[in-house]
Amino acid sequence: MKVISIIITLVGLAVLIYCLTYFRPALNVVDSDTLTSNPKGAMTSEWPVFIGILTTFVGITFFFVSLSDKTAKK
């Protein structure tokens, strides 16, 4: 479980770093939504950044759960 949680954390960090460098925030005066724009200028939502943060959090949580995991004695 420790190895899988480390892999999940690294994937989450990679997604987060990629999204923070690829997507740029853009102010949209017409809409009150927070949107981002990719380098081609297309407007997209901020879901990829949220997914990166969520995946990193899940990986870290699984890692700390696996540290305190004790097997039941019969």
C-alpha positions as CSV (number, residue, x, y, z in Angstrom):
1,M,0.0,0.0,0.0
2,K,2.9,2.3,0.7
3,V,4.3,2.0,-2.9
4,I,0.8,2.6,-4.4
5,S,0.3,5.6,-2.3
6,I,3.7,7.1,-3.3
7,I,2.8,6.5,-6.9
8,I,-0.6,8.2,-6.5
9,T,1.1,11.1,-4.8
10,L,3.7,11.5,-7.5
11,V,1.0,11.3,-10.3
12,G,-1.0,13.9,-8.4
13,L,2.0,16.2,-8.1
14,A,2.8,15.7,-11.8
15,V,-0.7,16.6,-12.9
16,L,-0.7,19.6,-10.6
17,I,2.6,20.9,-11.9
18,Y,1.6,20.3,-15.5
19,C,-1.7,22.1,-15.0
20,L,-0.2,25.1,-13.2
21,T,2.3,25.6,-16.1
22,Y,0.0,24.8,-19.0
23,F,-3.2,26.5,-18.0
24,R,-3.2,30.3,-17.2
25,P,-6.0,32.1,-15.3
26,A,-8.0,34.5,-17.4
27,L,-10.5,37.0,-16.2
28,N,-13.9,36.8,-18.0
29,V,-15.8,40.0,-17.6
30,V,-19.0,38.7,-19.1
31,D,-19.2,35.6,-16.8
32,S,-18.6,35.5,-13.1
33,D,-17.1,32.0,-13.4
34,T,-13.4,31.5,-12.8
35,L,-12.0,30.1,-16.0
36,T,-8.5,29.4,-17.3
37,S,-7.1,29.6,-20.8
38,N,-4.7,27.2,-22.4
39,P,-1.8,28.5,-24.6
40,K,-4.1,28.4,-27.7
41,G,-6.5,30.8,-26.0
42,A,-9.4,28.4,-25.5
43,M,-11.3,28.9,-22.2
44,T,-11.5,25.9,-19.9
45,S,-12.6,25.3,-16.4
46,E,-10.2,24.7,-13.5
47,W,-11.0,21.0,-13.1
48,P,-7.6,19.7,-14.0
49,V,-5.9,21.7,-11.1
50,F,-8.6,20.4,-8.7
51,I,-8.0,16.8,-9.8
52,G,-4.3,17.2,-9.2
53,I,-4.8,18.6,-5.7
54,L,-7.3,15.8,-4.9
55,T,-5.1,13.0,-6.2
56,T,-2.1,14.4,-4.2
57,F,-4.3,14.5,-1.1
58,V,-5.6,11.0,-1.5
59,G,-2.0,9.7,-2.0
60,I,-0.7,11.4,1.1
61,T,-3.7,10.2,3.1
62,F,-3.2,6.6,2.0
63,F,0.5,6.8,2.9
64,F,-0.2,7.9,6.4
65,V,-2.9,5.3,6.8
66,S,-0.4,2.6,5.7
67,L,2.1,3.8,8.2
68,S,-0.2,3.1,11.1
69,D,-1.7,-0.1,9.6
70,K,-1.4,-3.0,12.0
71,T,-2.5,-6.5,11.2
72,A,-5.0,-8.2,13.5
73,K,-3.6,-11.0,15.6
74,K,-5.6,-14.2,15.7
